């Protein structure tokens, strides 16, 4: 990896009697091993972060007839389908919550996870010209996807608050925990996204395999159904998936469902932090070869 040093470098040095030798203001040196994230360097490139995030948001809805309405329309249609298939046909329980709003709340968390993972995983390949020709912290590219995903999440959340009075669901103080669950979902998705982005540079198969894996993960997670619908003998296998605890926590905060399984949520939180650390480590280890391989 290449990283600028933080050591101060004098602007010039006198050689002989009158000759001035100008020193570079930025010294780039190779580093090896695990290094903590250079948050100061990322802060210096914050304008690039916002520029890339704004560009991603505009490109997604450019020349679309409905524009940002797609952010609302897609989860509404998916929630309606889940309500019919799982609620009416399969008659699965929904913890006393109308099935449509129950599945919509689950989709709100799932779409945040899936959006961050999907866009972060392709962020390097989609910006191959920048990676191969310009020096900047490569971590900015996957992190910039948080901007557009954050806008999508907020739009969906506002719609949910409009739907709650219609279904006579009252907001409780549990809503104060929602930013914590959102952060953990983002950490889990970003950790996996960093790992997938680094692997995609060398192995383009990842971008074809990942959508298939996430499709299986959708049905292996309690997005459209409750954990109470899973036989108790099999619930432990579902809870190995860290998304399960976070999805249940989302519904607890938004809809006031049954008491929160704290042991499962603690497990999900621990896995989310671990996945982010492992993803960042893998990203940094492979970053050295990005410009040559991509």
Buried (B, 14 or more C-beta within 10 A) or exposed (E): BEBBEEEEEEEEEEEEEEEEEEEEEEEEEEEEEEEEEBEEBBEEBEEBBEBBBEBBBEEBBEEEEEEBEBBBEBBBEBBBEBBEBBBEEEEBBBBEBBBBBBBBBBBBBBBBBBBBBBBBBBBBBBBBEBBEEEEBBBBBBBBBBBBBBBBBBEBBBEBBEEBBEEEEBEEEEBEEBBEBBBEBBBBBBBBBBBBBBBBBBEEEEBBEEBEEEBEEBBEBBBBBBBBBBBEEEEBEEBBEBBBBBBBBBBBBBBBBBEEBBEEBBEBBBEBBBBBBEBBBBBBBBBBBEBBEBB
